Structures are given as structure tokens and as C-alpha cells.
Amino acid sequence: MAESPTFLSIPAELRIDIYLRLFNRREPRNMRTYHSIMYVCRQTQEEAMQVLLLGPRYLHSFHEVLKWIRRANPAHLKFVKNIDVRSDVAEAALLRDHTFAQGCMNSTRSVACNEWYARHMELLERAGEIPTPNVQSSSQPEYSNLHPLSWIKGLQNWVTGPINQPTKPDDPELETPETSIAAISQVFELLPDLDKIWLNLGSSSRGSLKLNCRNTWSIEQQVYLEMISAKCQNLREFTYFSGLTPLSFIRNLSNLRMLRFNGYSLSSQEETTSVLSSLKHLNSICLYRYPEFYDKDYGTSFELYSDHVSFTPKCLAAISPLVSFEIRHSTSRVSSHFLTMATITTLQKYHSHSLRQLWIHNDGVVDDDMFRALLRLVKASSRLKSLLLVTGTTSPIDEKELVSYLPDGVKRGGGGKVSVIFRCGDKTIEYQTAGIMQFATF
């Protein structure tokens, strides 16, 4: 009589599928007690832990990342490949407070705790953002000129819970490792094998923090980005959203395959072209524009962005052939700086031979010429396997004509995936193949 199969005797592929069904990856719990299956035996613990940690970890601050890491079994950290961190301005304010306190406790910047304290102080000095102690104001204060210790208490309540307000720079509370720049550096030292990072900097998830009319925290954001590029040079996919910062840090990410950002920076268009063209493995670009109400959280405005367009058709022509290109413009109030005739023409000329995936999701409206240019790009991309085209348009095109532009790889029955949704006036046309997620109509 044949023996009944045991869990470990079934194929590994089935066990992996079981692990995937058990885990809720959006809850960053203690890695030692994540699920009872971890306690079955050593083999199931190792297998399940690898499956669990291959997925993204969703964490709401660097402080939370560090606490999560410190609870973990050090042997399991090597399996962490993908993290999603959303750090708001409160954490940036705490970071500045600690850095300034370290500067007060040392006679010169060169004896700061580590190189990142020195770098942070250098950027603050260069920008003229070093706070002045004991500033008194009877009217609405200019917070960027206040001693951080005079206003940081409320911000600490957001990030770490209520604590007593320090009264002097050498207060022991300022040595709390979870809120220092050394601790944030430690996060990436302990996770050197990360493949993917999704980083959302500056968004005020607990309400708008109106400290200033401009983004005074872009310096801290720059430090975060430079730190990541120095510590995580094996990254293959990097997503970041922040205020305006230079793009020079990306040059260190020589293994990068996928870059997702908003297309704006403090780098010149020439510098951006130089940086991105130096990344020989880069083959996927996503230009992501959040809805306009996010601008308030990032301390900026569309008008400010307009003066700092970094990703241009010239840059697009200079980079390595792309396998995937995406524009996601989630606002109808303003037109995209990147969904232009020059961009589409450049894509067709330099990348149509290599494109496997083309996603254009535009909440605005394009004219007939632009829409037909998009369709010509689709038709020229003979190797295309995945197409998403969602936009408003003034084009009178119908579904029959639309299908004539689709290459064999994305036509119905061709093995590819396609979703085209567009509206013309009150009319909405959808064309989708089986197997692709359904998108809401306009």
C-alpha cells in the first residue's frame, strides 16, 4: 500500500504556491513569528522565509524599517530583496534635528559621527539652511530659520510617538539611533542584496505639514538618495518620488535595469542625458506623474516642475535600447511634459525595434495627430507583447481602424496583452484581449 504523501514530499513548486497563498505581504510583522508554518521544521522555515522575503515589504518610515530589521533573524536578511518605504517630512525634520545636534556637539564638521553627518551638514551649509538658535518671532514663523529643537516636538509625535522635548543639544534623547542619519545608513548596510526599492519621499501621509511654501526638505531627500546609491549598488529596479534633487547619484547604480521617477530634477538636461546614458543595463523607463494634490505634500508646484524638466527626447535617444517604456500622467489639469510628439517620434526611431512593453496612461486629452502618432509607434513596435493605452482624444478613430495598427504580438489571439481605452467627447471605446486586468472606463 502506497504511503500518503507528506508536505515535504510534494513538489517544491506546489509548496511555494502554498506559501504564497498563506502570506499577506502588506503586513510587515516580526519575521520570526510571521506565520505558524515557520515552526513546522527547519526546511519549511527556510523555504517559506525565502518566498516571504522575495516579495515587497511595505513600511512607512526608515524608523520602521530599522525596527523591523532589528527584530529579524540576521541569517534571513540576505533574503530581503524588495522594500517599499514611504518617508514623510516629519522624518526628514527629525533627521535634520539630529544632524544639527551632532554639529553642536563637535567643534568641527570633520569629527562628526560618520561621513553622512558630514555630507548632510555640507549640503545644509551650501543651501544656507543651518538653523539659527533662539530665534523669536511674534508672527507666523519662518520655520527653516528656527532652531529645530524649538519645534520638533510635534513632529516627533508623528514618527516615534510622544517624547519629552530635548532642552539642549547634548540631550541623551538625541542619541536615539532610530532617528539618526547613522541609523538610516545602517538600514542599507544590513540589506546590501536589495534588488528593488520603491521610495516615496516627502509625502505627508498624516496630513499636510505646512512648514514652508517651498520644499525645505529636498536636502534630506538628496542625502537619502545618495546613501542608497552608495550602499545598494546592485539594485536592478529603483523607484523614487521626491522634491527636486540632483540626479547625479544614479550614476553609481551601474546594474540598474528599471528606473521609475517623475522626470524632473535639479540636474540639467545635459547632465541627465550623461547620467542615464552611462547606465548600460538600463532598459526600462517609467515617467510617473502623481495627481496635482500631491504637489502640496512634496512642497512644490507644477509651475516649479516646468522649469526643471530633465528627461528629454535627446536623453531618450542617447540611452540604451528600451524593452519597456511607460508614461503615467495622473492629472487632467495640466498636460504632460513627456507625452509629446518629439518623445513619440524619438521612441519610434530609436526604440521601436526593442520595445516589448508600452504603457501610456494619460488622464488628459491628446489631439488627433498625437493619438495617431501613438498608434504609428505601436504599429512600428513589431516585438511588442504588452500594450496599455488609456487617454482622452479628439481623434474620431473607431475600433476597426484601431486594430489595424496593432502588431501581431498584441492582437487578439497573438499571445500578447493589450488594453486600449480612449474617449472622444462622450464616446468611450475599449479594446482588450483576455488575460489583462480590466481598467475603469472614463
N, C-alpha and C positions, 0 to 999 in steps of 0.2 A: 504494500500500500504506500503510495507516494506521500511524502511528508508535506504538510501545509506550508506554504511559503511564509517566510518571516519578512519583516520590514526591510532588513538589510539584504535579503536575498532577491528582492525585486530589482529590476534595472535601475541604475543610478538616475537615468532620465526621469523615471516616474517619481523617485524620491525627491528630486529637485522640484518637480511640479507640485508635489505635496507641500514642500517648504514654502514655495511661492504663494500658495493658497492660504497658508497659515499666518503669514506675516502682514501686518499693517505697517507699511514703510513710512507713513507720515507721523508716526508717534515715536520720537527719539527716547526710548526708555533705556534703563540700565542694560548694557549688553550681556551681563551675566545672568539676568533673570528675565530676558525678553519673552520667553515662552517656555512652557514646560517641556517641550521636545528637546530643549538643550540639556535636560537632565537624564535622558534615556541612556545614553552611553557616550563615550568619548568620540566615536565615529560620527554619530548623529550630530553631536555638538559642533564638530569641526565642519561638517558638510552644511549644516543649517546656518552656521555663522557666516560662512563664505557667501552663501546665497543672500542672506540678510544684508550683509555689508556691501555687496555689489550694487545694490540699489541706492538711490539718493537718500541722504539724511537731511531732514528739513529742520533747521534751527534758527532761532530768532535773534541771536546775537553771538559775537565771538565769546562773550562770557559764558553763554550756554554751551557752546562747542567745547570749551575747555572743561567745564564741569562734566560734560558727557564723556570726554576722553579720560578724565581722571578716575571715573568710576569703572572704566573698562579694564579688561584683562590686556596687559601690554602685548601679549602674543597675538591678539586679534586685530590690533591696529593696522597691521600690514594688509588686511583685507578691505579696509575702508578705501573706496575708490572714487566716491561721488558725494559731495556735500553741497547743500543749498543754504546759504547764510544770508539773512536779512538784518542788517545792522542799521539802526536809525541814528538820528543826530544826537540823541541823548548819550549813546555810547561814544560817539566822536567827542562830545563835550567832556566826558569823563577822561578820555584818553588825553585830551589837551591839558586838563587839570593836573593829571599825574605827571605828564612831561614837564610842565612848568614848575611843579613842586620839586621834581628832581633837579631842575636847573637851579632852584633856590638853595638846595642842599649841597650843591657843588660850587666851588669857586670858579670853575671854568667849564665850558661845554665839553671839553675833551675828556673829562673824567666822569661823564655821565655813565649810567649803568651799562649801556651797550651801544652799538653803532646806530640802532634805530632811534634811541633817545636823541643822539647827536643829529641824525638826519631830520628828525621832527623839529628840533629846535632851529636847525639851519633854515628849513622851509618857513617856519613861523617868523624868524628874523627877516628873511628876504621879503616876505609879504607885509612886514610891519604889523604883525598880529600878536606880538608879545604883549600880554595884558599888563596894565599899569595898576599896581596895588593901591587900595584906599581911595579909589575914585568915588566922589559923592555926587549925586545928581538928584534934583528935586522933581525933574520932569521925566518923560519916557527915556530910560537909559539906553545908551548905545552899548549893547552887551559885549561886543567884541573888544571893548576897551576896559572892561571891568576885570578885577582880579577874579579868577574862576571860583575861588573859594567863597565868594560872596553871593553866588547864585546857583552853585552846583547842587545844592541840597535837593531841590525839586526834581532835578534830572536824575539823581541817584535813586530816588523813589521809583522812577520808571524802569530802571535797568536792574538794580540789585535789591530793591525794597528799601524801606525807611532805615536810615542810619543817622548817627549823630553828625552834625556838620563839623568838619575839622576847623580848628581855630588858628593853626599856624602851619607853615609849610612842612615842618618835620613831624607832623602828627602821625603816629603809627598807622592810622587808618589809611593813609595814602600809600602804604606798602601792600595793600590788598592786591595779591597777584592777579586775580581775575580781571581787574580793571586797568591794568598797566600795559604799556606797549611791549614789555618783555613777555607778558603772558600771551598776547596775541601772536608774537613771534614764535612762542613755544607751540601754539596750535599747529602751525605749519611744519615745525621741526618734528613733531610727533606723527605727522601724516605726510611723509615725504613721497608716498607712492600714489597720491591722488591722480586720477585720470581726468576727472571733470569737476569743475567748480561753477556754481551759479551764485553770483554775488550781487546783492541789491543794497547799495549804499545810499544812505541819506533819506530814505523814505521814512516818514514819521507814522509808524503803524499805530501809535496810540494817540493820535490827534496831531494837528499841525502845531509845530513849535515855532512860534513867531519871534525868533531872537533877532532877526535882522532882515532887511529887504534883499540882501544878497546872500549867496551861499558861502558863509564863512568857514564851512567845514570841508571844503574841497581839499585843503591841505592834509587833513587826516585821511581823507579818501585816497589821496595820492600815496600816502605812506602805506596804507593797506595794500594798494595795488603793487607798489614797488616791492613790498615784503613778499607777496605771493610769487612774483616773478623771480625773486632771488631764491626762495625756498622750494618752489614747486616747478622746477624746470622740465619735468617730464609730463606736464599737463598736455592732454590731447584735445580737450574741449574746454573753452573758457567763455563764460557769460558774465558780463558785468554791466550794471547801470549805476550811474553816479552823476554828480555835478560835473562841471567842466574840469578836466585834468589832462596833463600831457599823455601822449600815447607811447612815449619812448620806452616804458617798462616792458612793453610787449616784445621787444627785440630779444629779451632773454628767453622767451618761450619757444625755443627752436624746434620743439617737437609738436607744436600746435597744429591741429587739423581743422578745428572748428572755432570761429570767433563770432560771438553774438554781442553786439553793442548798439548804441543809438546812432553812431556815425558822426558824432560831434566831439570835439576835444579842443584843448589849448594848443595842440600841435598844428603847425602849418600844413597845408595840403601837400607840399613837397616832402615834409618830414614824414607825414603819414604814408605817402607812397613809398618812401625809402624803407620805413619800418616794416610794412606789410609785404613788400616785395622781397625782403630778406628772409621771410619765413617760407622755406622751400617746400614744406609739407602742408602748408595751409591750402585746403581745397574746398572749404565751406564758409560762407559768409551769411550772416543774418543781420539786417539793419532793422532794429526794433524801436518803434516809437510808441511810448505809452500814451494813454489819453491825457489831454491837456491839464486835467486837475492834479495830475502827479507833479506838474512843474512846481507847484507851491511847496510840496514836500521836498523837492530837490533844491529849493531856494533859487530857482532860475525862471526863465520865461522863454516863450518861443522866439521873441524878438532877440533875446540874447543868444539863443541857439543859432539864429540865422547868420550871425557874424562868425560862427565857428564851425562851419561845415568842413569836415576833414576828409571824408570819403567821397571821392570824385570819380568821374569817368576815366580820368587819366590814371588814377590809382587802380581802378578796376582793370584797365588794360595792362598794367605793369605786373600784377600778381600772377601766381601760378594758375594754370587752368583749373576752373572750379567744377566740382562734382555737384555741389548744392549751392543755390542762391535763394535768399528769402528777403522780402521786404514786408514788414508788418507795420502798417500805419494805422494806429487805433484812434484816430480822431478825424472828424469831418469838418472841424472848424478851420483848419489850415491845410494846405496842400503839402505833400511830401517833397522834401528837397532831393529825394533819391529816385522817386518814380518819375523819371523824366525821359524825354526822347533820346537824349545823349546817353543815358545809362542803358536803356534797352538796346540801342544801336551798338554800343560797346559790348554788351553781353553777347549779342548775336555774332559780332565779328570775332571776338577772342575766346568765347567760352561755349558756344552752342555745340561744338563737336565733343565736349566733355561732360556737359550737364546731364545728370541723372535725375535731379530733383529741382523743381522750380515752384516756389510758393510766393504768390503775391496776394496779400490780404490788405485791402485798402478801404477804409471807411468813407473815403471821399469819392469824388466823381472824376473820371477822366474823359476826354473828348474822343471823338471817333478815330482821329489819327493815332492817338496814343493806344487806344484799345486794339486797333488793327496792327500796330507795331508789336504789341504784346503777342498777338496771335501769330505774326510772322516769326517772332522769336521761338514760339512753341513749335511751329512747323519746321524751323531750321534745326531744332534740337532733336536729331534723329534717335539719340540714345536715351531720351527722356523716359523715365519709368514712373515718376510721381509728379503730378501737376495739381496745384491748388491755385485757382484764380477767382478771387472774390473782390468785386469792385462795383461801384456805380459807373454808368457810362451814358453818353449821349448817342452811342452807336446803335443803329437800327438792325443790327445783325440778328439772325434767327438761329435756332438750334442746328438746322441742316447745314447752314454755312459754317457754323462753329465747328462741327465735326470734321469738315473738310480740312481744317487746319491742324488737326491732331495727328501726330506721328503714330506709327503702328504700335509702338510700345505702350501708349496710353489709351488707345482706342478700346472700346468695349470688346472684351474677349482677347485683347492683346497681351494680357498678363500684367499690365501696369495699373496704376491707381490715378484716377482723375476726379477732380471736383471743380466745376466751373459754375459760379453763381454770380449773376450780374443783373442789375436793374437798369431799365431805361424808362424814366418817368415813373408811372405807376405799374409798369410791367416788370415782373421778375422771371428770369429764365434760369433753370437749373439743369446741369448735365453732370451725372455722376455714374461711375462704374461701381460694381459690387466690391465690397471689401474695404472701402474708405469710410471714415467716420462721417456722419451727417452734420452739416453745418446749418445753423439757423438762417432762414431767409431774411431779407431786409424788411 
